[in-house]
Amino acid sequence: MKKIKPLILLFLIVLFFISCNKNDDKIKFTFLQLNDVYEIAALEGGEVGGMDRVETLHQKLLKENPNTFMFMAGDFLNPSLLGNIKYEGERIKGKHMIEVMNAMHFDLVAFGNHEFDLSEKILQERINSSNFQWIATNLKHNIKGELSPFYQIGDSIKTEIPKTVIFDLKDNDGTEIQIGFFSATINSNPKPYVTYSDFYEDAKNAYNNLSRKTDLVFGLTHLKISQDKMLANMLPKVPLIMGGHEHTNMLIPVGQSVITKADANAKTVYVHRFEYDKKTKELRFKSELIAINSKLDSDKHIASIIEKWQLVLDKKIAEYSPNAHDIIFVAKTPLNGEDHAVRSMQTNLGELITKAMVYSYGNKVDGIKLDGALVNGGSMRLDDMLTGNITGVDIFRVLPFGGSILKVEIKGSLLKKVLNYGRIKSGTGAYLQRFNFEYDKSNKLWSCSGNPINDDKIY
């Protein structure tokens, strides 16, 4: 048998590897989507959620495909119980989230409405301390009437937060594409230092600009689902809108587009796996909702950061309740503490809280039966549903501001004014959650214990 010369053999080997790595004009990439995350640790007795578990999934996806990107579709700096406690002389206000998200290396985040719960000064501090990319398509920083982009200061360099973001992708065989992103943030938390422009118009302009420069354009939004649908109808060539604001998972096709939202507090995440043919312009993708629970291992590095912050929280909680982690209630029906609900309608969680307020007095004071209880919806800061095992910590999460429960005597005529004020303030924090007070909309009458409120009676 004739031997192959070494030089020819080397040439054949090189030729083989060149043919294996030939650019096939196809590229695969993956998105990991989160939204509305306020809690870094697992919830429901450690059964669901936990950013340490999300990071385990993140690392798995990166091994599967280096072209993996992690996104946050708004609402992560507030509200949370941990964020409202004082640490080293100041309230934490999202500092814990920034530290965890920096360590996880998020790729892109959009503003949610709750980012603007923070003061201008604190929000700027959080932006400056972040190491991930922000995007703000329809937001402007209002500085004494002068509008300019929000910015980030790092290493004494001031960088404007862009309206659009472009990522460059390349795979092992050399296929290269560019993908673009726009954002949209709902105007539900107006503050003097932020100006919201028309997100429909801004998203359309952003898309038109990006479509000339990139192969694909995606949305990263924090809107109501009805608004996301209108956006998808307006921009039919955007294949995927990764949304937030609602706290329950959904996957909604709109024409050729898909809108996805995961459950709040990382109880679930969405994983989107794409394959794009650069030559034919064909995109195929599959979206998978993944539960974040005890089946996923904990990433040790992220877990150590969470443990540090949990010790801060546990120490503060122990000052008020040494048994705060004990299970005190099992919610077989989810208790609705979502922001939009507690500020606009009577919820089962609002009723349970106000009922507990009555029973905190043993249902009587000085032998007199209490008639009812009221609490403003804006004091309930969970912005989530409570399900399963409920602990004292969960109660602190719902009502993080503290304060006393007060008994007052009030004339029926004034009581009706108070109740009506709460009713007309639907949609705001002044809306009143209540126990034992009902409103008959058809007759415009308030009742207590089933009887019309008497103007002259003392309640």
C-alpha positions as CSV (number, residue, x, y, z in Angstrom):
1,M,0.0,0.0,0.0
2,K,1.3,3.4,-1.1
3,K,2.0,5.8,1.8
4,I,0.6,9.4,1.7
5,K,3.3,12.0,1.9
6,P,3.3,14.1,5.1
7,L,2.8,17.3,3.2
8,I,-0.2,15.9,1.3
9,L,-1.6,14.5,4.5
10,L,-1.3,18.0,6.2
11,F,-3.0,19.6,3.2
12,L,-5.9,17.1,3.4
13,I,-6.4,17.7,7.1
14,V,-6.4,21.5,6.7
15,L,-8.9,21.1,3.8
16,F,-11.1,18.9,6.0
17,F,-11.2,21.5,8.8
18,I,-11.8,24.3,6.3
19,S,-14.8,22.5,4.8
20,C,-16.2,21.7,8.3
21,N,-16.0,25.4,9.3
22,K,-17.3,26.8,6.1
23,N,-19.7,29.7,6.6
24,D,-23.2,28.2,6.0
25,D,-25.1,31.5,6.5
26,K,-27.0,30.0,9.4
27,I,-26.7,31.1,13.0
28,K,-28.3,30.0,16.2
29,F,-28.7,32.2,19.3
30,T,-30.7,32.2,22.6
31,F,-32.5,34.8,24.7
32,L,-33.2,34.3,28.5
33,Q,-36.0,36.6,29.5
34,L,-37.0,37.9,33.0
35,N,-39.4,40.6,34.0
36,D,-40.8,42.2,37.2
37,V,-38.2,40.8,39.6
38,Y,-38.1,42.3,43.1
39,E,-36.9,39.4,45.2
40,I,-33.4,37.9,44.8
41,A,-34.1,34.9,47.1
42,A,-36.5,32.0,46.6
43,L,-40.1,32.5,47.8
44,E,-42.9,30.3,49.1
45,G,-40.7,28.6,51.7
46,G,-37.8,28.3,49.2
47,E,-39.9,26.4,46.7
48,V,-40.0,28.8,43.8
49,G,-37.8,31.5,42.3
50,G,-34.3,32.5,43.4
51,M,-31.8,34.4,41.2
52,D,-29.1,31.8,42.1
53,R,-31.2,29.2,40.3
54,V,-31.7,31.5,37.3
55,E,-27.9,31.8,37.1
56,T,-27.5,28.1,37.0
57,L,-29.9,28.0,34.0
58,H,-28.0,31.0,32.4
59,Q,-24.7,29.1,32.6
60,K,-26.2,26.0,31.1
61,L,-27.5,28.0,28.2
62,L,-24.2,29.7,27.7
63,K,-22.5,26.3,27.4
64,E,-25.2,25.2,25.0
65,N,-24.6,28.3,22.9
66,P,-22.2,31.1,23.6
67,N,-24.5,33.5,21.7
68,T,-26.9,33.6,24.7
69,F,-28.2,36.9,26.0
70,M,-30.1,37.7,29.3
71,F,-32.7,40.4,29.4
72,M,-34.8,42.2,32.1
73,A,-38.0,43.7,30.8
74,G,-38.4,46.3,33.5
75,D,-39.3,46.6,37.2
76,F,-36.4,45.3,39.3
77,L,-35.3,48.1,41.6
78,N,-38.6,48.4,43.5
79,P,-40.8,47.5,45.3
80,S,-39.4,45.0,47.8
81,L,-39.2,44.4,51.5
82,L,-35.5,44.3,51.5
83,G,-35.3,47.5,49.4
84,N,-37.3,49.4,52.0
85,I,-35.1,48.6,55.1
86,K,-32.2,50.8,56.2
87,Y,-28.7,49.4,55.9
88,E,-25.5,51.4,56.7
89,G,-27.6,54.5,57.3
90,E,-29.7,54.5,54.1
91,R,-32.5,52.5,52.6
92,I,-31.3,49.8,50.3
93,K,-33.6,50.8,47.4
94,G,-32.5,48.2,44.8
95,K,-28.9,48.1,45.7
96,H,-29.2,44.3,46.3
97,M,-30.7,43.8,42.8
98,I,-27.9,45.7,41.1
99,E,-25.2,43.6,42.9
100,V,-26.9,40.4,41.9
101,M,-27.6,41.4,38.3
102,N,-24.0,42.7,37.9
103,A,-22.7,39.3,39.1
104,M,-25.1,37.5,36.7
105,H,-23.9,39.7,33.7
106,F,-27.3,40.8,32.3
107,D,-26.9,41.9,28.8
108,L,-29.8,44.4,28.4
109,V,-32.4,45.9,30.7
110,A,-35.4,48.2,30.0
111,F,-36.9,50.7,32.5
112,G,-40.2,49.7,34.2
113,N,-42.6,52.0,35.9
114,H,-41.3,51.0,39.3
115,E,-37.8,52.1,38.6
116,F,-39.2,55.6,39.0
117,D,-40.4,54.9,42.5
118,L,-36.8,55.8,43.4
119,S,-35.8,59.4,43.9
120,E,-33.8,61.0,41.0
121,K,-30.6,60.9,43.1
122,I,-30.9,57.2,44.1
123,L,-32.0,56.0,40.6
124,Q,-28.9,57.7,39.2
125,E,-26.7,56.0,41.8
126,R,-28.2,52.6,40.9
127,I,-27.7,53.2,37.2
128,N,-24.1,54.3,37.8
129,S,-23.3,51.2,39.8
130,S,-24.7,48.8,37.2
131,N,-22.4,47.1,34.7
132,F,-25.1,46.1,32.2
133,Q,-26.6,47.9,29.3
134,W,-29.7,50.0,29.7
135,I,-32.1,51.1,26.9
136,A,-34.7,53.9,26.9
137,T,-36.5,54.5,23.7
138,N,-39.4,56.7,24.9
139,L,-37.9,58.2,28.1
140,K,-36.2,61.5,28.7
141,H,-34.5,62.9,31.7
142,N,-36.2,66.1,32.7
143,I,-33.7,68.4,34.4
144,K,-35.5,71.6,35.4
145,G,-37.5,71.6,32.1
146,E,-34.6,70.6,29.9
147,L,-35.0,67.2,28.3
148,S,-32.0,65.0,27.6
149,P,-31.3,61.2,27.6
150,F,-30.8,59.5,30.9
151,Y,-27.1,58.7,31.4
152,Q,-24.6,56.5,33.2
153,I,-21.4,57.6,34.9
154,G,-18.6,55.1,35.2
155,D,-14.9,55.8,35.6
156,S,-15.7,59.5,35.4
157,I,-17.1,59.0,31.9
158,K,-20.7,60.1,31.2
159,T,-22.5,57.8,28.7
160,E,-26.0,58.5,27.4
161,I,-28.5,55.6,27.7
162,P,-29.4,54.9,24.0
163,K,-32.8,54.7,22.4
164,T,-31.7,51.6,20.5
165,V,-29.1,48.9,21.1
166,I,-27.4,46.6,18.5
167,F,-25.6,43.3,19.3
168,D,-23.1,41.7,16.9
169,L,-23.3,37.9,16.7
170,K,-20.9,35.5,15.2
171,D,-20.8,31.7,15.3
172,N,-17.9,29.2,14.9
173,D,-18.2,28.9,11.1
174,G,-18.0,32.7,10.7
175,T,-21.7,33.6,10.1
176,E,-22.2,37.1,11.3
177,I,-25.4,39.1,11.9
178,Q,-26.6,42.1,13.8
179,I,-29.7,42.2,15.9
180,G,-31.4,45.4,17.2
181,F,-33.6,46.3,20.2
182,F,-36.0,49.0,21.0
183,S,-37.9,49.5,24.3
184,A,-41.2,51.0,25.5
185,T,-42.1,51.9,29.0
186,I,-45.6,52.6,30.3
187,N,-46.4,56.0,31.7
188,S,-48.0,54.8,35.0
189,N,-45.6,56.5,37.5
190,P,-45.2,60.1,36.5
191,K,-42.3,61.9,38.3
192,P,-41.0,65.4,37.7
193,Y,-37.6,64.1,36.6
194,V,-38.9,61.8,33.8
195,T,-40.8,62.6,30.6
196,Y,-42.5,59.9,28.7
197,S,-43.0,60.4,25.0
198,D,-45.4,58.4,22.7
199,F,-44.0,54.9,22.9
200,Y,-45.9,53.9,19.7
201,E,-44.3,56.6,17.7
202,D,-40.9,56.2,19.3
203,A,-41.0,52.4,18.8
204,K,-41.9,52.8,15.1
205,N,-39.1,55.3,14.5
206,A,-36.6,53.1,16.4
207,Y,-37.7,50.1,14.3
208,N,-37.4,52.0,11.0
209,N,-33.9,53.1,12.1
210,L,-32.8,49.7,13.2
211,S,-34.2,47.7,10.2
212,R,-31.8,49.6,7.9
213,K,-28.8,48.6,10.0
214,T,-29.6,45.1,11.3
215,D,-30.8,41.7,10.2
216,L,-33.5,41.4,12.9
217,V,-35.2,43.7,15.4
218,F,-36.7,42.7,18.7
219,G,-38.7,44.6,21.4
220,L,-38.0,44.8,25.1
221,T,-41.1,46.4,26.7
222,H,-42.8,47.2,29.9
223,L,-46.4,47.8,28.9
224,K,-49.9,46.5,29.4
225,I,-50.6,43.5,27.2
226,S,-53.2,45.5,25.3
227,Q,-50.5,48.0,24.4
228,D,-48.0,45.3,23.5
229,K,-50.6,43.8,21.1
230,M,-51.1,47.2,19.4
231,L,-47.4,47.5,19.1
232,A,-47.1,44.1,17.5
233,N,-49.9,44.9,15.0
234,M,-48.1,48.2,14.2
235,L,-44.7,46.5,13.7
236,P,-45.6,43.1,12.1
237,K,-42.0,42.3,11.2
238,V,-40.8,42.3,14.8
239,P,-40.8,38.5,15.5
240,L,-40.7,38.7,19.3
241,I,-41.7,41.3,22.0
242,M,-40.3,40.4,25.4
243,G,-42.6,42.2,27.8
244,G,-43.2,42.9,31.5
245,H,-45.7,44.7,33.7
246,E,-48.2,41.9,34.0
247,H,-47.0,39.4,36.6
248,T,-48.3,36.2,35.2
249,N,-46.8,34.3,32.3
250,M,-48.3,34.5,28.8
251,L,-47.4,33.7,25.2
252,I,-49.6,35.5,22.8
253,P,-49.2,35.3,19.0
254,V,-50.1,38.5,17.1
255,G,-49.9,37.9,13.3
256,Q,-46.4,36.8,12.7
257,S,-45.2,38.2,16.0
258,V,-45.2,36.7,19.5
259,I,-45.5,38.5,22.9
260,T,-44.1,36.7,25.9
261,K,-44.1,37.6,29.6
262,A,-42.8,35.4,32.5
263,D,-44.1,35.2,36.0
264,A,-42.9,37.9,38.5
265,N,-40.0,37.3,40.9
266,A,-38.4,34.8,38.6
267,K,-40.9,32.1,39.4
268,T,-40.6,31.3,35.7
269,V,-38.4,32.6,32.9
270,Y,-38.7,32.4,29.1
271,V,-36.0,30.8,27.0
272,H,-36.1,31.6,23.3
273,R,-34.0,29.6,20.9
274,F,-33.5,31.0,17.4
275,E,-32.1,29.9,14.1
276,Y,-31.6,32.5,11.4
277,D,-30.8,31.9,7.7
278,K,-28.9,34.9,6.5
279,K,-29.3,34.0,2.9
280,T,-33.1,33.3,2.9
281,K,-33.9,35.8,5.7
282,E,-35.9,33.0,7.4
283,L,-36.1,33.0,11.2
284,R,-37.3,30.1,13.2
285,F,-37.6,30.1,17.0
286,K,-39.1,28.2,19.9
287,S,-40.1,29.8,23.2
288,E,-40.0,27.7,26.3
289,L,-41.4,28.7,29.7
290,I,-39.1,27.2,32.4
291,A,-40.1,27.0,36.1
292,I,-37.5,28.2,38.5
293,N,-37.7,25.9,41.5
294,S,-35.8,23.5,43.7
295,K,-35.2,21.2,40.7
296,L,-32.5,23.7,39.6
297,D,-29.3,23.8,41.5
298,S,-28.1,27.0,43.2
299,D,-25.2,28.9,41.7
300,K,-22.8,29.3,44.6
301,H,-21.5,32.7,43.7
302,I,-24.9,34.3,43.4
303,A,-26.2,32.3,46.4
304,S,-23.4,33.9,48.5
305,I,-24.5,37.4,47.5
306,I,-28.2,36.5,48.3
307,E,-27.2,35.1,51.6
308,K,-25.4,38.3,52.6
309,W,-28.5,40.4,51.8
310,Q,-30.8,37.8,53.5
311,L,-28.8,38.1,56.7
312,V,-29.4,41.9,56.6
313,L,-33.1,41.3,56.1
314,D,-33.4,38.6,58.7
315,K,-31.7,40.7,61.3
316,K,-34.1,43.6,60.7
317,I,-37.2,41.3,60.7
318,A,-36.0,39.6,64.0
319,E,-36.3,43.0,65.7
320,Y,-40.1,42.8,65.1
321,S,-40.9,39.1,64.9
322,P,-38.5,36.2,65.9
323,N,-40.8,33.7,64.3
324,A,-41.3,35.5,61.0
325,H,-40.4,32.5,58.9
326,D,-43.1,30.2,60.4
327,I,-46.0,29.3,58.1
328,I,-49.1,31.2,59.3
329,F,-51.5,30.6,56.4
330,V,-51.9,28.5,53.3
331,A,-53.3,30.3,50.3
332,K,-55.0,27.7,48.2
333,T,-56.6,30.5,46.2
334,P,-53.9,33.1,45.1
335,L,-54.1,36.3,47.1
336,N,-54.1,39.3,44.8
337,G,-51.6,41.9,45.8
338,E,-50.8,43.2,42.4
339,D,-50.4,47.0,42.2
340,H,-53.1,47.7,39.6
341,A,-55.6,45.5,41.5
342,V,-55.1,46.8,45.0
343,R,-55.3,50.4,43.7
344,S,-58.5,49.9,41.7
345,M,-60.7,47.2,43.2
346,Q,-61.5,45.2,46.3
347,T,-59.1,42.2,46.4
348,N,-59.1,39.1,48.5
349,L,-55.8,40.1,50.0
350,G,-57.1,43.6,50.8
351,E,-60.1,42.0,52.5
352,L,-57.9,39.6,54.5
353,I,-55.7,42.4,55.7
354,T,-58.5,44.6,56.8
355,K,-60.3,41.7,58.4
356,A,-57.1,41.0,60.4
357,M,-57.0,44.6,61.4
358,V,-60.5,44.2,63.0
359,Y,-59.5,41.0,64.7
360,S,-56.3,42.5,66.0
361,Y,-58.6,44.2,68.5
362,G,-60.3,40.9,69.2
363,N,-63.2,42.3,67.0
364,K,-64.2,44.5,70.0
365,V,-62.8,47.6,71.7
366,D,-64.1,48.4,75.2
367,G,-66.8,45.9,74.6
368,I,-68.0,47.6,71.5
369,K,-68.0,45.6,68.2
370,L,-65.9,47.2,65.5
371,D,-67.9,48.0,62.3
372,G,-65.1,47.6,59.8
373,A,-61.6,48.5,58.6
374,L,-59.9,50.5,55.8
375,V,-56.4,50.6,54.4
376,N,-55.2,52.5,51.4
377,G,-54.1,50.3,48.5
378,G,-50.9,52.2,48.0
379,S,-49.6,50.9,51.4
380,M,-49.6,47.4,50.0
381,R,-46.3,47.1,48.1
382,L,-46.1,43.4,47.1
383,D,-47.2,43.9,43.5
384,D,-47.5,40.2,43.2
385,M,-49.8,37.2,44.0
386,L,-49.3,35.3,47.2
387,T,-49.8,31.5,46.8
388,G,-49.1,28.4,48.9
389,N,-47.4,28.7,52.2
390,I,-47.6,32.2,53.7
391,T,-45.1,33.3,56.4
392,G,-44.7,36.4,58.5
393,V,-42.0,37.5,56.0
394,D,-44.6,37.6,53.3
395,I,-46.7,39.9,55.5
396,F,-43.8,42.3,55.8
397,R,-43.4,42.1,52.0
398,V,-47.0,43.2,51.6
399,L,-46.8,45.9,54.2
400,P,-43.2,47.1,54.4
401,F,-43.8,50.6,55.7
402,G,-44.9,49.6,59.3
403,G,-47.1,51.9,61.3
404,S,-49.9,51.4,63.7
405,I,-53.5,50.2,63.4
406,L,-55.7,52.9,64.8
407,K,-59.3,52.7,66.0
408,V,-61.4,55.8,65.3
409,E,-65.0,56.8,65.9
410,I,-66.5,58.5,62.8
411,K,-69.9,59.8,62.0
412,G,-71.8,58.1,59.2
413,S,-71.9,61.2,57.0
414,L,-68.1,61.6,57.1
415,L,-67.5,57.8,56.7
416,K,-69.4,57.9,53.4
417,K,-67.2,60.8,52.3
418,V,-64.1,58.8,53.1
419,L,-65.4,55.8,51.3
420,N,-66.4,57.8,48.3
421,Y,-63.1,59.5,48.2
422,G,-61.4,56.1,48.1
423,R,-63.8,55.0,45.3
424,I,-63.2,58.0,43.0
425,K,-59.4,57.6,43.6
426,S,-59.5,54.2,41.8
427,G,-56.2,53.6,40.0
428,T,-54.2,55.4,42.7
429,G,-52.7,54.6,46.0
430,A,-55.6,56.4,47.8
431,Y,-58.0,53.7,46.7
432,L,-59.3,52.0,49.9
433,Q,-59.3,48.2,50.5
434,R,-61.9,47.5,53.1
435,F,-63.7,45.0,55.4
436,N,-67.5,45.0,56.1
437,F,-68.2,48.0,53.8
438,E,-70.0,47.4,50.5
439,Y,-71.0,49.7,47.7
440,D,-74.2,49.3,45.6
441,K,-73.2,50.9,42.3
442,S,-76.7,50.9,40.9
443,N,-78.2,52.8,43.8
444,K,-75.0,54.6,44.8
445,L,-75.3,53.5,48.4
446,W,-72.7,52.4,50.9
447,S,-73.6,49.8,53.5
448,C,-72.0,48.4,56.7
449,S,-72.9,44.8,57.7
450,G,-75.5,44.8,55.0
451,N,-77.3,47.9,56.3
452,P,-77.2,51.4,54.7
453,I,-74.7,53.7,56.4
454,N,-76.7,56.1,58.6
455,D,-75.5,59.7,58.4
456,D,-76.1,60.4,62.1
457,K,-74.8,57.1,63.5
458,I,-71.3,56.8,65.0
459,Y,-69.2,53.9,63.5
